[in-house]
Amino acid sequence: MGERVTQYHFDPDDYEKFSQRLHQSLAIFQQLIKRPGFGEGPVLLGAELELYITDKQCNALPINQKLVEEFNDKKLTHELNRYNLEYNLSPVSLKPTPFKSITEELNRIITSLQQLADKHGGRIFPIGILPTLTEDDIDPAMMTDIPRYHALTKGVKALGNGHFMINIDGKTPLQFCTDEVTMEGANTSFQLHYQVKPARFADLFNAVQLATPVVLALAANSPTIFGHELWHESRIALFKLTAETHQPHSYWHQPARANFGHGWVRHGGEELMAEAISLHPPLLPICTDTDYQQQMADGLTPSLDELRLHLGSVWSWNRPVYDPTNGGHLRIEMRSLPAGPSVIDMMANAALLIGLSEGLAEQMNYLLPAIPFSYVKGNFYEAAKRGLNAKLIWPSVTSHQLAEQPVTKLVDILLPIASRGLAKLGISSDEIDKYMQVIKDRTIAKQNGAIWQQTMLNKLKYHYPLQEALHQLTEKYFQNFMSGQPVAQWARE
């Protein structure tokens, strides 16, 4: 939807008309999901991978527009900053080897992009936050020069006083104030899109919320910003702090636009859509003249452009997506996982999140009363802060109590549930065993992307000044990524 943005100056009438269209669209969506057959097609899994572009010395290289133009593939798009790309992978059927299919496409695309980037003295690879990123790389000149990003920048700044307070704790805390939205573009992720039937939405979405902290802890891959050692998954803190500029009220705060949610879902996707409309003002008030009610009357699937545009500008870590193609369907977009450190690691993270969500979904009637949502939200930030070292609160239906457990111990309990969830979807046993073993190997080695980066950086700092150590770290990361080996097997020397 963002490709439709061609302007970034709006007046009050634009916002008022857009808000009216949003509420009309929500009412029509509530009619649409009752239509027989809506969202009942084959279940598909899709993904988006964000990538960094660097030069051969591992510095951010701002050539995304050149690469997008020359690559000439509509699935490759710009990202906020000129040194980032995003590739939208083809949706795949879940039977029998979805992760193998995604892997094959991803390897093919990365190889082609590497060859193209090489012609311009560059490299591309997935990493949550580039260790060599500098304050010069968040200069306004680094923003991709297209109307969509100018409009988003202006809209986000208008939410508050125009300044972003970056305050992230850690081994070497980071504190500064900036007025540049380009800080947000320092984050790159591996996002999943999972199609879900409307009747299953609430249970499956809640299961995704419950499972996300576990997978995030295992997948953490973003431990530094500007050389500061921060959270194991610092993207979570950075994105939240740069998604909007608050003006705190005396006793309450406007709900964060980048959030983990406000409670368990009790009804369905329309509940989350209503929440996004009610709690968050529009950023991109661009309206169409399409008569959605007439489309409904004609038996067509309404495009609901304003609703889709607005939902795309509320950055919940898990959020609903309405897609009008092929009669229309609902998806859950899972946005918290970092890019990298290897293709096989990203596939294992995806397999665990999908499998665990499916395995837990059938238990949600029992699990929801057993754990308050605030504890799951706490788990999410604990996982982002401490990664594999996190302790998460987990419900026990049999013992009727909550317990805090190390995530590495929790994995032993949850891997069989994830395996059953994947098997229920018709995924082959070989594929299940392969990716669950990748996860298990991480817990045995006590190494994910964040811990590998932390360990290597601390070793390198004994021999090199900080900036040289960061470049050496990034070079070693790139070589390991190119080897195709899972991070559990990466040497720490």
C-alpha positions, 0 to 999 in steps of 0.5 A: 500500500505504501507504493501508492503514497505520492504526496506528503503534505496534508490538511485537516480535511484530509485527516477527517475524511480518512478517519471517516473512511477508516470507520466505514471500512471497518464496518464493511470488513465486519460484514465481509468476514461473515460472507460464506467462504471468506478466507477459506482458501489454502493456508499459505506462508509468506515472508519478507527479508530486510537486508543491509548493503555495505561496501567491502570494508563493511561500512553502510553503502547507500545504493538501494535505489540503484540496486532496485532499479538494476535488479528489476524485480517487483519483489525487491523494494527500498527500505527507509534508509538508502543502505537497506533493501527488502525482498518479498518472498513468494507465498508457499503451501505448508505441505510438505516442505515450506521452509525448503521452498523459502530457502531455495528462493532466498538463496537464489535471490541473495546470490543474485543480489550479491553478484549485482552489489559486487559490481558496485563494490558492495555486499548484501547480508542480513543482520539485525543492526549493522555493528559498523553503523555510525551517527553519519549513517542516520543523517537525513541524506541517508533516507531513501528519497521517495514520497512514502518515507518523507510522508512517514517522517513528517507524520511520525514527527507530528505525533509529538515534539519532533525529537526521539529520546534514545535511552537503552540500558545495557553493558555500555548504555546508549543515551542521546536525543535525535530528530532523525527518523532514520534511526528506525531504519537501522533495524532489519528483520525477517517477517512472517505472514501466516494466513489464518481462517477467521474462525481460528484467528483469536486462538492462533493470534494469542498463541503467536503472542505467547510463543513470540518471546520464546522464539525471540530469545533464541533468535536474538541477533542485534546486541550493539548500536554505535559500538554500545553493548545493549540488549541482545535484541536491541531492535526492539528497544530502538524501534519502539523509541524511534517510532514516535515522539511522545509528549508525556501527559501528567499521569498517562502516556499515549499508547506506543505505536510500536507495541506488543499489544494491550491484551488477549484477543477475545473475538477476532482480527476486527478487534485488533483493527478497531483498536488500531483505528481508535488508539492511533491517529492516521499518519498517511491520510490518503483516500480513494473514491472507491465505493466499498459498499457497492463492491460488497453489493456486487459480490466483489471483495472490497479493497479497503485501501484506507484500512490497509494503509492505516494498519501498515502504519501501526507497528505492533510486533504481531498484527493483523493483515487484510488482503483482498486478493483471491476473495480476501483473507486474513493473515498474521504478520509476525514482525519481531524476528531479526534478519540473520544470522544465516538462512538456515537459522532464519528458517529454524526460527520461522519453523519454531514460531509457526509450529509452537503457535499451532501447537499452543493454539488448541490449548489457548482456552486453558492457557489464557486464564493461566497467564495474565497478558501483562506477564507475556508482554514482560516476557517479550521485553525480557527476551529482547534484553537477555536473549538466551540468558532470559528467564520467562514466566510460563503457565502450567495447566496441570500444576495450576501455577506460574513459574519463571524458567530459563528459556533454554530449559523451556525449549526442552518442554516446547520443542515437542509441542512445536513439532506436533504443531508442524506435523498437524500442518502436514509438514514432512518429518524430515523438515521438522527434525532438521529445523528443531535440531538447529534450535536445540543445537543453539541451546546446547552451544549456548550461542545465537547471533547476539551471543556470538557477536558479543563474544567476538567483539569482546575478544577483538577489543583486546587487540584493536580500537573499538571501531576497528574491532567492529569492522573485524566483527562485521567481516567475520559475520559476513564470512560466516553468513556466506558459509551457510553454517548455522550460528551454533557452529560459528567459531568464537575466534 
